[in-house]
Amino acid sequence: MDIEDLKKMEDEESSVMKTMKGATTGLVAGTFWGMVVATWHDVPRVERNIALPGLIRTLKMMGNHGATFAAIGGLYMGVEQLVQKQRMKRDYINGAVGGFVAGALVFGFKGKSIPSAMSAGGTFAATSAILEVLGIEKRETGRVNYVYTREKRPNPNAN
């Protein structure tokens, strides 16, 4: 498959499917990360032959991290797709808005404070924008291929 086929396949996917993929990827990554973090915390407990409480704590940590990452991935992709459809433009602003909403809602809810929500949202937005801006140009075979289109798509409802 060449680049044009991949772009066409990406445009044909629905927003709901992209959101589900983001949430599922977040769930898998978060569950794995929860397992890693739990092994750091539960090693002394397992070494003393108290395996069942350590296993239960590991599963809880895996579930907690998995749910958090799934919420972040789903919110990020969902809001990014919503903003992209409203603006009819694919650029770094969509990802920055998605990152802000995901960070602010998830970590604001967990931290139960507005300052933590704003700082988490700002951090996610800045990270998303920086990663998208740095990844805008891909150089292959001597030409510049943009990851997103720079012009607005025609409105299908306008006649």
C-alpha positions, 0 to 999 in steps of 0.5 A: 500500500502506498501513502495515498491508500493509507490516507484514504483508509484513514479518512474512511474510518468513522469517528466512533471507530477512531475513538474506540481504537484510542480507548482500546489502545489506552486500556492495553497500554495502561494495563501493561503500565499498571502491571509494571508499576505494581511489580515495583511496589509488590516485590517485598510482599511477594518475597515474604510468601504473601502472594494473594494480597500482592496479586489482588493489589496488582490486579487493582493497579492494572485496572486503575491504570488501564481505566485511566489510560482508556479514558485519556485515549478515548477522550483525546481521540473523540474530542480531536475528531469532533473538533476536526469535523467542526473546523473541517481542517486537520492540524495541530490545534485539533490535537491540542484541544483534544489533549487539553480536554482529556488531561483536564477532565481525567486528572481534574476528576482524579485530583479533585481540583481546578488547578490540577485540571488546568495544569494537566490539560495544559501539559497534555495540550502542549505535548500534543501540539509539539508532537504534531508540529514536529511530525508535520513534514515527512521526507520521503523520496525527495518530496515533502508529504504533509501529514494533514491537509492545509486547506479546508474540506468543502462543506457537503451540506452547502449547495 
